[in-house]
């Protein structure tokens, strides 16, 4: 849950930073989802 809060904080800042930062956030979030799914599968 702490990660979600961090992602929201990053999203707020990214609107002014640009598309590259948004892409980095999207990739980071996707990696987190994959890791969560992998841990659930174990």
Biopython code that builds the backbone (N, CA, C, O; Angstrom):
import numpy as np
from Bio.PDB.StructureBuilder import StructureBuilder

atoms = [
    (1, "UNK", "N", (0.819, -1.212, 0.000)),
    (1, "UNK", "CA", (0.000, 0.000, 0.000)),
    (1, "UNK", "C", (0.857, 1.268, 0.000)),
    (1, "UNK", "O", (0.473, 2.279, -0.588)),
    (2, "UNK", "N", (2.003, 1.213, 0.653)),
    (2, "UNK", "CA", (2.881, 2.386, 0.677)),
    (2, "UNK", "C", (3.349, 2.724, -0.729)),
    (2, "UNK", "O", (3.517, 3.897, -1.062)),
    (3, "UNK", "N", (3.561, 1.701, -1.562)),
    (3, "UNK", "CA", (4.000, 1.944, -2.935)),
    (3, "UNK", "C", (2.948, 2.720, -3.710)),
    (3, "UNK", "O", (3.284, 3.597, -4.507)),
    (4, "UNK", "N", (1.669, 2.403, -3.481)),
    (4, "UNK", "CA", (0.605, 3.115, -4.191)),
    (4, "UNK", "C", (0.615, 4.593, -3.834)),
    (4, "UNK", "O", (0.410, 5.443, -4.700)),
    (5, "UNK", "N", (0.852, 4.902, -2.571)),
    (5, "UNK", "CA", (0.915, 6.301, -2.152)),
    (5, "UNK", "C", (2.073, 7.007, -2.845)),
    (5, "UNK", "O", (1.929, 8.139, -3.307)),
    (6, "UNK", "N", (3.220, 6.339, -2.917)),
    (6, "UNK", "CA", (4.378, 6.914, -3.605)),
    (6, "UNK", "C", (4.070, 7.150, -5.076)),
    (6, "UNK", "O", (4.447, 8.184, -5.628)),
    (7, "UNK", "N", (3.390, 6.202, -5.718)),
    (7, "UNK", "CA", (3.037, 6.353, -7.128)),
    (7, "UNK", "C", (2.129, 7.556, -7.330)),
    (7, "UNK", "O", (2.292, 8.307, -8.292)),
    (8, "UNK", "N", (1.172, 7.741, -6.426)),
    (8, "UNK", "CA", (0.273, 8.891, -6.556)),
    (8, "UNK", "C", (1.047, 10.194, -6.421)),
    (8, "UNK", "O", (0.786, 11.150, -7.151)),
    (9, "UNK", "N", (1.985, 10.239, -5.506)),
    (9, "UNK", "CA", (2.791, 11.451, -5.325)),
    (9, "UNK", "C", (3.609, 11.724, -6.580)),
    (9, "UNK", "O", (3.729, 12.873, -7.006)),
    (10, "UNK", "N", (4.169, 10.679, -7.172)),
    (10, "UNK", "CA", (4.944, 10.835, -8.404)),
    (10, "UNK", "C", (4.049, 11.304, -9.542)),
    (10, "UNK", "O", (4.448, 12.155, -10.336)),
    (11, "UNK", "N", (2.841, 10.755, -9.626)),
    (11, "UNK", "CA", (1.922, 11.135, -10.699)),
    (11, "UNK", "C", (1.628, 12.628, -10.643)),
    (11, "UNK", "O", (1.569, 13.285, -11.682)),
    (12, "UNK", "N", (1.446, 13.163, -9.457)),
    (12, "UNK", "CA", (1.174, 14.599, -9.326)),
    (12, "UNK", "C", (2.326, 15.424, -9.886)),
    (12, "UNK", "O", (2.097, 16.433, -10.553)),
    (13, "UNK", "N", (3.543, 15.014, -9.626)),
    (13, "UNK", "CA", (4.698, 15.759, -10.105)),
    (13, "UNK", "C", (4.944, 15.566, -11.586)),
    (13, "UNK", "O", (5.484, 16.452, -12.248)),
    (14, "UNK", "N", (4.558, 14.428, -12.107)),
    (14, "UNK", "CA", (4.858, 14.124, -13.498)),
    (14, "UNK", "C", (4.080, 14.976, -14.476)),
    (14, "UNK", "O", (4.545, 15.206, -15.593)),
    (15, "UNK", "N", (2.916, 15.447, -14.092)),
    (15, "UNK", "CA", (2.128, 16.257, -15.013)),
    (15, "UNK", "C", (2.909, 17.477, -15.465)),
    (15, "UNK", "O", (2.733, 17.949, -16.589)),
    (16, "UNK", "N", (3.771, 17.989, -14.598)),
    (16, "UNK", "CA", (4.575, 19.145, -14.967)),
    (16, "UNK", "C", (5.951, 18.740, -15.501)),
    (16, "UNK", "O", (6.661, 19.570, -16.069)),
    (17, "UNK", "N", (6.337, 17.465, -15.323)),
    (17, "UNK", "CA", (7.679, 17.038, -15.735)),
    (17, "UNK", "C", (7.720, 16.623, -17.192)),
    (17, "UNK", "O", (8.671, 16.966, -17.895)),
    (18, "UNK", "N", (6.735, 15.905, -17.664)),
    (18, "UNK", "CA", (6.705, 15.538, -19.066)),
    (18, "UNK", "C", (6.456, 14.061, -19.311)),
    (18, "UNK", "O", (6.364, 13.260, -18.381)),
    (19, "UNK", "N", (6.349, 13.725, -20.583)),
    (19, "UNK", "CA", (5.982, 12.359, -20.963)),
    (19, "UNK", "C", (7.021, 11.305, -20.599)),
    (19, "UNK", "O", (6.661, 10.157, -20.338)),
    (20, "UNK", "N", (8.300, 11.669, -20.576)),
    (20, "UNK", "CA", (9.323, 10.680, -20.220)),
    (20, "UNK", "C", (9.127, 10.211, -18.785)),
    (20, "UNK", "O", (9.205, 9.015, -18.505)),
    (21, "UNK", "N", (8.877, 11.136, -17.886)),
    (21, "UNK", "CA", (8.643, 10.763, -16.487)),
    (21, "UNK", "C", (7.368, 9.935, -16.362)),
    (21, "UNK", "O", (7.316, 9.003, -15.560)),
    (22, "UNK", "N", (6.348, 10.259, -17.136)),
    (22, "UNK", "CA", (5.112, 9.466, -17.098)),
    (22, "UNK", "C", (5.394, 8.048, -17.559)),
    (22, "UNK", "O", (4.889, 7.089, -16.976)),
    (23, "UNK", "N", (6.200, 7.912, -18.607)),
    (23, "UNK", "CA", (6.533, 6.576, -19.113)),
    (23, "UNK", "C", (7.297, 5.786, -18.060)),
    (23, "UNK", "O", (7.040, 4.599, -17.856)),
    (24, "UNK", "N", (8.240, 6.449, -17.391)),
    (24, "UNK", "CA", (9.005, 5.775, -16.343)),
    (24, "UNK", "C", (8.079, 5.307, -15.227)),
    (24, "UNK", "O", (8.248, 4.208, -14.697)),
    (25, "UNK", "N", (7.111, 6.128, -14.873)),
    (25, "UNK", "CA", (6.170, 5.749, -13.827)),
    (25, "UNK", "C", (5.317, 4.567, -14.275)),
    (25, "UNK", "O", (5.054, 3.653, -13.493)),
    (26, "UNK", "N", (4.885, 4.587, -15.536)),
    (26, "UNK", "CA", (4.063, 3.492, -16.049)),
    (26, "UNK", "C", (4.848, 2.185, -16.031)),
    (26, "UNK", "O", (4.312, 1.139, -15.664)),
    (27, "UNK", "N", (6.112, 2.245, -16.427)),
    (27, "UNK", "CA", (6.955, 1.045, -16.416)),
    (27, "UNK", "C", (7.158, 0.563, -14.987)),
    (27, "UNK", "O", (7.071, -0.634, -14.713)),
    (28, "UNK", "N", (7.427, 1.491, -14.080)),
    (28, "UNK", "CA", (7.626, 1.127, -12.674)),
    (28, "UNK", "C", (6.372, 0.463, -12.109)),
    (28, "UNK", "O", (6.460, -0.538, -11.399)),
    (29, "UNK", "N", (5.213, 1.021, -12.427)),
    (29, "UNK", "CA", (3.962, 0.453, -11.939)),
    (29, "UNK", "C", (3.738, -0.931, -12.535)),
    (29, "UNK", "O", (3.311, -1.847, -11.832)),
    (30, "UNK", "N", (4.021, -1.089, -13.823)),
    (30, "UNK", "CA", (3.846, -2.387, -14.473)),
    (30, "UNK", "C", (4.761, -3.437, -13.847)),
    (30, "UNK", "O", (4.344, -4.574, -13.627)),
    (31, "UNK", "N", (5.995, -3.062, -13.563)),
    (31, "UNK", "CA", (6.932, -3.988, -12.918)),
    (31, "UNK", "C", (6.391, -4.390, -11.549)),
    (31, "UNK", "O", (6.474, -5.557, -11.165)),
    (32, "UNK", "N", (5.845, -3.436, -10.821)),
    (32, "UNK", "CA", (5.269, -3.741, -9.512)),
    (32, "UNK", "C", (4.118, -4.728, -9.614)),
    (32, "UNK", "O", (3.990, -5.630, -8.786)),
    (33, "UNK", "N", (3.281, -4.556, -10.632)),
    (33, "UNK", "CA", (2.150, -5.466, -10.833)),
    (33, "UNK", "C", (2.654, -6.868, -11.154)),
    (33, "UNK", "O", (2.130, -7.855, -10.639)),
    (34, "UNK", "N", (3.671, -6.952, -12.006)),
    (34, "UNK", "CA", (4.234, -8.258, -12.366)),
    (34, "UNK", "C", (4.848, -8.929, -11.138)),
    (34, "UNK", "O", (4.660, -10.127, -10.927)),
    (35, "UNK", "N", (5.573, -8.169, -10.337)),
    (35, "UNK", "CA", (6.188, -8.727, -9.131)),
    (35, "UNK", "C", (5.109, -9.211, -8.166)),
    (35, "UNK", "O", (5.231, -10.293, -7.592)),
    (36, "UNK", "N", (4.053, -8.418, -7.986)),
    (36, "UNK", "CA", (2.962, -8.838, -7.105)),
    (36, "UNK", "C", (2.328, -10.134, -7.605)),
    (36, "UNK", "O", (2.053, -11.042, -6.820)),
    (37, "UNK", "N", (2.098, -10.215, -8.909)),
    (37, "UNK", "CA", (1.494, -11.420, -9.480)),
    (37, "UNK", "C", (2.411, -12.627, -9.284)),
    (37, "UNK", "O", (1.947, -13.721, -8.963)),
    (38, "UNK", "N", (3.701, -12.422, -9.476)),
    (38, "UNK", "CA", (4.655, -13.520, -9.304)),
    (38, "UNK", "C", (4.674, -13.994, -7.853)),
    (38, "UNK", "O", (4.705, -15.196, -7.589)),
    (39, "UNK", "N", (4.654, -13.060, -6.926)),
    (39, "UNK", "CA", (4.663, -13.437, -5.511)),
    (39, "UNK", "C", (3.375, -14.156, -5.127)),
    (39, "UNK", "O", (3.397, -15.084, -4.319)),
    (40, "UNK", "N", (2.250, -13.730, -5.705)),
    (40, "UNK", "CA", (0.986, -14.408, -5.430)),
    (40, "UNK", "C", (0.996, -15.829, -5.981)),
    (40, "UNK", "O", (0.396, -16.731, -5.395)),
    (41, "UNK", "N", (1.674, -16.025, -7.101)),
    (41, "UNK", "CA", (1.703, -17.343, -7.747)),
    (41, "UNK", "C", (2.581, -18.334, -6.987)),
    (41, "UNK", "O", (2.405, -19.546, -7.114)),
    (42, "UNK", "N", (3.512, -17.827, -6.210)),
    (42, "UNK", "CA", (4.438, -18.715, -5.488)),
    (42, "UNK", "C", (3.711, -19.450, -4.361)),
    (42, "UNK", "O", (4.324, -20.241, -3.644)),
]
sb = StructureBuilder()
sb.init_structure("model")
sb.init_model(0)
sb.init_chain("A")
sb.init_seg("    ")
for serial, (resi, resn, name, xyz) in enumerate(atoms, 1):
    if name == "N":
        sb.init_residue(resn, " ", resi, " ")
    sb.init_atom(name, np.array(xyz, "f"), 0.0, 1.0, " ", f" {name:<3s}", serial, name[0])
structure = sb.get_structure()
